[in-house]
């Protein structure tokens, strides 16, 4: 009976033991590979000699690592004959270090909620960062974006229900098997649920909830569905081909949270918001959006200007309102109008 083959990550430890550096300190194999990846992705065109000098190992060790990255991990590595160094022939968004099973991913889903008793502690921050790194190793199936760590973890204070775990696991199977799914979905603005049939591409934890990103053939576009508003899920026998070039980060990158925008809706909005007091300090401490820039308007940081380029204004409107009088919209005019209308609508008659 053939012996099971170790995973690529385990093979690297077995086949390429860390060489001793010039200073006598060994470099773990996985650490070396990650360092090589970062240097190559930065566009520096390193070769075995320059990498060996920077990482402090022998050039032959680097050559083994390069071969492993190209042959075992399938990274698009090539050598540039003119620039005399290695480069990626296409964009590498995430590093494929781990191959997670369905059970591994369900365990991550449960662990995400099990951390609630540690809310606000140093241990919680350490664990959430570690789990995020693990989840990112399976970017085509699931992603976990743990941030806003002083907020509630889940919309269900009572914890995770068995039905949630079953739904999550079935969706993962559909994503991995490229199988269409059907379910009843209740939109926030709808009175009754609607039956939808979609092609699931990604399951992700975004801010406070879990979402499915799927291609909807009836609408001819990607759509985002909240798992808590899905019911009667059916994994169909119909298989599909994933949309070419789909990337979950790119899909959500234009919005300010869960919403994504496409077609005529996808307009660029340069948002400018002035924050003061405690809000200025909290906003400046966190990464709210990939395009954000923060400028101090007072040297002590008590007043700042937040800027971001967004594809839509729905979620940023709610975000501004959550800060109350500590936030003032400077632009664009459409966002100023939206916030003013919401404030006026909140007045007592």
N, C-alpha and C positions, 0 to 999 in steps of 0.2 A: 504494500500500500504506500503510495508516495507521501512523503513528509510535507506538511504545509509550509509554504514559502513565507518568510518574514516580510513585513511591510517595508516599503522603501526607506522609511525613517529608521527602522530597526536595522536594515541592511547596512545603512551608512555607518552605524556604530560598530557593526561586526566587521565590515570590510575595510574601513578607513579609520583606524585608531588615530587619535590626535597625536601629531608629532610634537616633539619638544621645541619650544621656541629658543631663541638665542639666550634669553634670560633664564632658561630652565623651567619655565612655567608651561604646562600643557594647555592646548586650546581644544575644548570639546568640539566634536565634529559638527554637531548641529549649530553651534555658535559660529563656527567658521563659515558654514554655508549661508547663514543669515547675513553675516558681514559681507560676504562676496555679493550676495543678492542686492544689498543696499548700495554698495559701491557701483555695481553695474547699472542699477536702475537710475542712479544719479547722473548717468551719461558721461562718466569719466574715462571710459574705454581702458580699463586696467588690463594688464597681462599677468602671467604667472609670476614674473619677477617682481613687479610693483605690488601685487597682492601679497606675496610672501613677505616682502619687507614691511608692509603696513600691518598685516595680521601676525607677523613674527613666527612664521613656520617655514618649512622647506618648500621650494618651488614644486617639487614632486607631489607634496601633499595637496597643494593648490590644484595641480593638474588632475589628481584623483577626484577632488571635490567638484571641479568643473565638469568632468565626465559624468559624475553622479547626477548633477543638476540637469544636464542635458539628456542623458540616456535613461535615467530612472524616474526623475520627476517630470520629464517632458517639457522643460523650460525652453523657450525659443532662443537659445544661445548660439551666437556665431562669432567668429574672429574677423575683425576688420583689418584687411591687409595693408591699408594705407595708414590708418591711425594706430596700428599695432596694438590692438586691445579688443576685449570682448564687449559685446553689446547685445541687447534684446532686439530681435527683428520685429517684435510687436509689443504692444503695451501689456504689462503683467500687473493686473490690479491686485490680486491676492497671491500669497505664496502657498503652493499646494503641499504643505508638510504632512498633514494627517489625512487619513481616509477614515471618516467616521461612519459607523453603522447606524441603522435606524434606532437601535436601542441607545446608542451613545447620544444621539440628538434628542430623543425623548427624555433622557436623563438630564440633558442641559435645560430642556424646557421646565422640568420639575425643579431643578436646582435654582433656576431663575427666581422662582417663587419662594423656595425654602430659605433664601437669604433675608427674608423680611424681618425676622427678629434681630438681625445685625444692623438694621437701618441706622446710618449715620456714624458707624464706627470705622476705625482704620482697617479692621479685618474685612469689613464689607467692601471697602474700596479695593483692597488687594484682590479679593476673590472675584469681584465683578470684572476687573481688568483681565484676570487669568481666564475666566470663562469666555470673555469676548475674544481673546486670542485663539482659543480652541475653536469657537464657532466660526471664526473667519477662515479656518482651514477648509471649510466646506461651503464656499460662497455660492455655488450653483443651487444649493438646496435651502440653506437657512443662514440667517445672520442675526446677531444680537447686538443692539446698540444701547448699552447701559450708560445712561447719563442722567442728568438732573437727579443726582443720587439722594437729595434731601426731600424728594417727592414720594408719594405712595407708589408702591411697586405694581399694584394690580387694580383693575376696576372691580374685582371681586374680593371684598375684604375677608370673606370666609375661606379663601384659599382656592386650590385647584380641584376642580371636579373631575370625576372619572371620565365623563363625556368629553371634557376638554382634552385630556390625554389621548383618547381614542381619535378624536377629530384631528389633532396635531399629527399623530402617527400615520393616519390614513392619507393626509395631505402630503406628508413626506414621501410615502410610497408612490403617490401619483406623480410628484415632481421627479423622483428618481426614475420611474418607469415611463415618463412622458405619456401619461394616460389622462384623458379628459375626465373632468369631474362635474357632477350636477349637484345643486343644493338649493335650498330655499334661503333667500337673502332679504332681510328687512333693512332698507335704507333708512337713514335718520329722518328723512322727510316723508316717508311712505307710511300709510296706515296698515297695509298688508304686505306680507313677504311675497317675493317674486322668484320664480324658478329660473335659475341661471345655469348655463352649461359653458364651461371655460377650459382653457388649457393652462394648467398651473406651471409657473416658472420658478417661483421663489416663495419661501415662508420666512418672514422676518419679524423680529421684535423691535418696534419703533416707539420710542418714548414710553407710553404707559400700556401698550397693548400689542397683541400679535396680529399680523396681517398676511394675507395671501396676495401676491402679485401674479396676475394671470392674464393671458390674452383672451379677449372676449370676441369670438368670431361674429356674433350678431352686431357688434358695434365697431368691429374692425380696428380695435386698439387695446392697449394694455389697460387694465383696471386694477384697483386696489380694494380688497375686501377685508373687513374686520372679522376675525374668527368668532368673536362673541355674538355676532349677528347672523351667523351661518347655522343652518339646521338641516337635518335629513340629507346628509352628505352621501353621495353615491359615486364610487370610483368606476368609471365606465371602461369597457373593453377597447374603445376607440383610442388609438395611439396618434401622436402628433410629433412634428418636428419643431424644436425650439426656434423661436424667432432669432434670426442671425444677428449677432452683435448685441444681444440683450445683456445688460448689466444692471443689477438691482440698485447699485449706488448711483449710476447715471440716471436711472429712471426716477429716483426720488430726489436727486441732487438739486433740481430747480426749485422745489417747494421748500417750505419751512418746517416740514414735518412729514405727515403721512400723505398729504395730497401731492399728486403729480399732475403735470399739465402737458398737453400735446396739441398739435394742430394749431388752430386759430387762437386757442387759449394760451399758448406758450409765448407770452410776451415778456420782455425783460423789464423789471422794475428795480431801479436803484433806490433802495430804502435808506433813509436817514432818520435816526431816532435819538433824541437827547435824554439821557438818564441822569438822575442826581441822587445823592444820599446812599442809603443801603443798596438800592437798585443798581446804581452805577458800579458798586464794588462786586455785587453778585454777577452782573452781566459780564463784567470784564474778566471774571475768573474762569469762564466756561467757553467751550466751543459750541455755539448754537447753530452755525451753518458753515459749510466749507468756504464760502466766499467772504465771510465776515471780516471787517476791519474795525478796530476800535481806536479812537483818538481821544486823548485826555484834554479836556477843556480847562481843567484846573490841575496844577502840579500834584496835589495830594490825591487825585483820582476820584474826588467826590462828585465830579461832573464829567461825563464822557459823551462822545457821539458814537453811536453804533451804526455801521453801514453794512449792507449786504445786497447782492444782486439776486433777485428772485423771479420766478416765472409766474407767480400768482400772489394774491394778497389776502386770501381768506384766513389762513392760519396766523399770519403775522398780525392781522387785525386783532384776533383774540389774544395773542401774546402781549401786544401793547396794552390792551385793556386790563390784563392781569396785574400790571404794575401800578395801576391807578394814577395818582397825581405825580408819581415819580418819573413818569415817561411823557415825553412830548414829541409828536411826530413833526419832523421838519420837511419831509417830502417822501414820496411824490404827492401831488395834490389829490390823487385818487385815494391814497391811504389816509390822508388828512380828512377827507370827506367821509370815508367809511367809519373811522373812529368817532367823528363828530356825530354821525347819525346814530351810532350805537349808544353813545352817551346820552343823547337826547331821548332815545327810546327807553332808557332806563329811568327817566324822571317819573316821579309819582304824578298821576293825573290830578 
